[in-house]
Amino acid sequence: MRTILKGKYLLLFVLLTTLASTAMAQTDKWTGVWRMTVKPWPQSTVIQVELHIGPPEHGILYPAILKLQYGEFTGIYEVLLAKKNERQLGIGRNKFPLKETPYKLGIWTWYLNGTLDYGKDTIGISRMWIDKLNIWMRGMYSDDEIYESSKADLRELLYRDKFKLVKTGSRPMADSSVQRILHHKDPHIYYGIYTTIVAKDSIVPMQIADQEKYDQDTVTLLQNERTIFSREQINDQNRHPQARLDTGHNIFVFFADNYGSLPPNTGSLRMTIDGQPRDFDFSDQANAYATFLVADIYHAGSITPEPIKRTSVPVATIPVHTADIILELRDTRIQDGDSISLNLNGKWVVNGFPVKKEIQQIRITLQPGENILLFTADNLGSIPPNTAELKIRFGSESKVLNLSTDMKKNNEIRLVLE
């Protein structure tokens, strides 16, 4: 009897989970089949446009299929969309053709870029204009001349025509397309998602740069739908943010908001993960004129560092006459994303503490006798090893020490309260 009841409860749980997932997919305003028609000129047949958007993964990444039908031409393409905010989805640069006949649109599909904009139950488009890339006539004369007129009409659709898509249905998307777009294994197919990186450290220092020169390139960065910064022009003031990883997948979406005054956008995002720099760069050939890039960083969870597994190097023994101590930390060299954890007498005072150019204070209270202060590197920053200047203030006195730690070496300071 108990076995039967357990089976019924399990079946009910699976059913409720399935219904909840289905309800979520149905309530997502983007998910579904969207259509519109365009008549290039009064006597022409219409161009039929269909955009089938699948349910999002991690609430951010939407697989989609774009279908264009115009006379003899049929084009069906897989494309990745990425959530920028509640009303905008970024359009992936690469549209992988499942079917394209009797001719190919090729690089012209890049013209369909920028963002899909939601408003009043319709979807419009805000493009980033590709005007200075010499692709306007590419492929125009590569097929039978009878197709030149329809090619020109489709190019015009992709390049400048106004979009007003209306939802017409909600049929499920083919799983093969979903898997290929979100979890592809073919190295020759790139939708904008980099290979997943596994991170042990919970703190990820970042560096934002313009690979050519500052030309008003503007970028947006999101982590799991949280905005780290939005529409910021790359300059010397905003180049060193850092992120704390969530447990599980961390989906970072790096958007190009414009192409700057020297197209395309050449912004780059360098993330230092477990001491190793990883670059996500719009200036890479595979990302030229892209609207966004996706970095997937998987973090299994914070593991409290154990000093006994590292060598503790004695730095100083200091006699003090007060239990109230102020520690002042700063990076006197280049701020490169160093992060440390601090242990006092076997108890963690701070974890994942970023070392910055400006002085930051940590207050501790000593117990009578010998106190062991242990500094542990969380990472190596972008310039190993992990370094910091430490000023210890005790009453009217102070002492300055230079710390240098890595993933195998801690710094140990003994404070003796007399």
N, C-alpha and C positions, 0 to 999 in steps of 0.2 A: 504493500500500500504506500509506504514511504517513497519507494522508488518511483511509483506512478506519479505521486504528488511532485517529487523533485523534477520529473520529466515535464510535467505540466507547467511548473514555475519557470523552468528553463525555456520552454517554448514561448511562454508569455513574455519573458524578458527579451528574447530575440525578436518577437513580433513588435513589441513596443519600441525597441531600438531601431528597427527597420522603419517603422512609421515615423519616428522622430527624425531620422535622417531624410526620409522622403519629404516630410513637412518642411524641413529646413531648406531643402533644395527648391521646393515649390515657392517658399516665401522670399527667397533671394530675388531681388527685383531685376537683376541682370540676367539670371538664368532663363533660358527659353529660346524660341525661334523668332527672329526679328526680320522683317522684310520691307522692301520698298521697290518702287519702279522709277526709272528715269527715262525720259524721251529726249535723246540728244538733239533732234531737230524735228519739226512738225510732221514730216512724211516718213520718219524712220520707225522701225519697230522699237519696242521698249527694251531697256536693259533691266533685267531682274536681278536684284541683289538680295541675298539671304545670308544672315549671320546667325549661326547656331552657337549659343554660349552654354557651356556645361557648368555644373556645380563647381564652386571654388574649392581648391585644396588649401588648407590652413587659413581659409577665409580671405585669401589674397590672390592666388594664381588660378586664372580661369582658362581652361582649354576651350578653343573655339574653332569652328569650321566656317569659312567664307566661301560662298558659291556665287559665281557670276554667270549669267545666261544672256547671250545677245546673238540673235540669229543662229548661225551655225556654231558659234563659239560657246563652249562650256569650260569653265574653270572652277575647280574645287580645291581649296587650300586649307591646310591646318595652320593655326596661328595661336600664339600665347598672348593672353591679356593679363595685365597686372593692376591690382587695385591701388590707386593713388590717393583717393579719398572717397567719401560716401557718394560722390556724384561723378567721379571720373575713373575710367579704366585706361591704362596705358596700352598702346597697340604695339605688339612685337614687330621688329623689323622684318624678320624672315617669315615668308609664307610658303610652306612646303607644299608643292602641288601633288594632290592625289590623282587629279585628272586635268588635262589641259589640251584641248583639241578644237580646231585644226591647227592652231598656232600657239605660241607661248608669249606671255606678257613679260617674263623675265624680271629684270631689275626695276621695271616700272611699278611693281607692287610695293616698292619702298615709298612711293609717293603717298600711300595710304598709311599715315603714321600719326604721331601725336596722341591725342586722347579721345575716347568715346565719352560723350557728355550726356548724362541722364537728366531729362526734364519733362514733366507733364506726360509721363507714360510713353515718351519717345526717346530715341537715342540720336544725338547729333555727333558732329566730329569737329575737333579743333586741331588743325594740322600744324606741323612745323615745316615751313616751305623749303623744299630742296630745289634751289634755283641755280646754284653755282656748281653743280655736279653735272658733267657732260654726259647725260644719259637720255636726253629728250628724244633723240632720233635713233637710239640704239635698238636694233632689232626691227625697225620699221620696214626695211626692204629685204629681210632675210627669208620671207616666204612669198607665196604667189601674190602678185600685185592686186588681185581682187580683194584681198583682206586689208589693204592699207586704210581704207575708210573706217572699217569697224575697229581696227587697231587704234586709230586716232581717237575714236569716240570713247573707247575703254580707257585709254591713257588720260583723256580729259576727265573721266569719271574719277579715276584714282587721284589725279593731281589737284583738281579744284572744285568739282561738283559738290553742291551742298548735300549732306546726308540727313535724312529724317526717317529712321527705321521705326517701325511699329511692331509690337509683339503680336504674333499670330498663333502661337502654340507653345507647347512645353514637352515635346517628345524627348526621350532620353538620347544622349549622344553615344555613338558606338564606342565600346570600351577600348577597342584597338587604338582609336584616335586619342582618347584620354591618356592611355598609358604611354603612347608615343610622345605626346606633347610634354607630359609632366615627368615621365620616368624613362626617357629614351636611353637606349644603350648604344645606338649607332653613332660613332664619332663623326660621321659625315653629315649628321643632321643636328643643327643647333638652333634652338628656339629662343635662346637668351638666358637659360639657366645653367650656371656653372655646376660642375660635379660637387656633390656634398662633401663638406670637410668636417671631420670629427675634432672637437676641441675639448681639451681637459680644463684649461683655464676658463674661469667665468668672466674675466675682464678682457675685452678686446680693444686695444688702442687702435686708433684709425688716423690716417692722414689723407686729407683731400688736397688734390693738386690739379693744376692745368698743365697738361703735358707740352703745350707749345708756349704760349705766353698769355698773360691775363688779358682776355678780350671780351669780358662781360659774359662768359659762360655761366649759366645759372643751373643749379642742381637741387634735387630733393632726395632725402634719404629716409626710408622707413624701416623699422624693425618690428616684425609681427604686428603690423597695422599701426604701430606707434611712430609718430613723426619725431625723428632725431633733429632734423632741420628741414625747412621748406623754402623753396625758391630763393636760395641764397647764392649770391654771386661769389665765385671762388676768389678769395683774397688771403692776405697774411693773417687776418684775424680769426678765421673760422676753419683752420686747416687741421686742428688736432682734437677732434671729439673722441669720446670713447663710449663703448657700450658694455652693459652687463648682460650676459647671456641668460635667457630663460632655460629651464630644463627642457630638453627635447629639441625640436627643430626651431631654428631662428632664421626666418626668411627676411633677408635684407634686400630691399628693392631700391636701386640707385637710378633715379630718373634724370634725364637731360630735359630741362624745362625749355631750353632754346638752343640755338646753334651758335650764339655769340656773334661778334662782328667778323669773325674769321671762321666760317663754317668748315666742318661740323663742330659740335661740342667735343672737346678733347679732355674733359674732366676725368680724373682717375680717383679710385678709392683703394687705398692700401690698408689692409687689416693685418695686424700682427697677431697671429694665432699660435699659442704655445711657443712664442719666441720666433716663429717663422713668418716672414712677410708674405702676404698673398695679395696680388693685384687684380682689380676689376676695373677695366680701362676702356673708356669710349674711343680712345685713339687706336686700339687694336683693329686690324682690318676686319675681323669678324663682327665688330660692333660699330663700324662707321655709320653714322646717321641713325643709330638706334635710339629709340625712345627710352628704353630702360635696360638694366642688367639685373640679374637675380643671383645672389649668393645665399646658399643654404648651409648654415653652420649648425651642426648637431652637437649639443652639450648634454652629457649623460647626467650631470648634476654635480653640485659642489662637493668636493672631498676635502675635509679638514686636513691641512698639511701636518705631517708628523715630524717634528724636528729630529727624532732619533734616527730617521732614515737619511738624514743629511749630515754632513760634517759641520760641526759648529766651531767657527774660528773665533777665538778670543780677541776682542778689539781693545778693551780697556776695563780696569777695575777702579771705581771711583767712590771714595768715602763721601757721604753726605750727612747733613745734620737736620734734614726736614723730610717728612714723608710725602709731602706734596711736590710733585715733580712736573715740569712742563717740558715736553719734547717738541722741538721745532724742526720740521723736515722740509727740505726743498731740493730741487734739482739744479745744481749750479752749472751744469753743462747744457746740452740741447735737450729740451723736453721731448722725450721720445716714447712716452707711454708706459714708463716703468710703474709697476704696482707692487706693493709689499703687504705682508701681514705681520702683526706684532703680537708677541706672546710674552706675558709677564708671569713668572713663577708657575708655568704650566697651563695658564689660562689665556685664551685669545682675547686681546683688547680690541683689535680691529682686524678685519679681513678685507682683502681687495682694495687697499688704500692707495689711491693714485698719487704719485710723486710729481709735483708741478714746480714751475719756476718760482711762483710766489710761495712764501712761507705758510705752512699749515701746522697748527698746534694740536697736540694730543696730550691730555692730562692723565697722569697715573698717580696712584697712591701706593707707597711702599709699606712693607711689613718690617718690623724690627729685624736687624741682622742682614744677611746676604739676600739680595734680590737678583734674579737672573732675567735679563731683558734680551729677547731673541728676535732678530729681524730676519724674515723669510721672504725670498723673492717669489712673487706669484707668476712673473713672466720675466723676459729679458729685454722688453721694450724693442724698439726697432734698431737700437745700437747696443748690443751686449757689452759688458754685463749690466746688471741692474745696479745703478749707483744713486747715492743721495748724500747730502750733507745733513748731519744731525747735530743740533745744538741742544744740550741738556741744561736746563735752568733749574737750580736748586737754591732757593732763598735769593741772596744777592749775588751768588756766584753762578758761573756757567762754564761749560766745556764743549768745544766743537770737535766732532769726529767725522771722518769720511767713511761711509759704508760702501761695500762692494759685495754683492751677493749674486748667486746664480742658482740653477735648479739642483745643484749638488752641495752648495755651500751656504750656510747661514752665518750671520754675524752675532756674536754673543757679547753683551756688556753686563758687567756685574756692578750693581749699585749697593753699597754697604751702608745701611742706616745705623749710625752709631748712637 
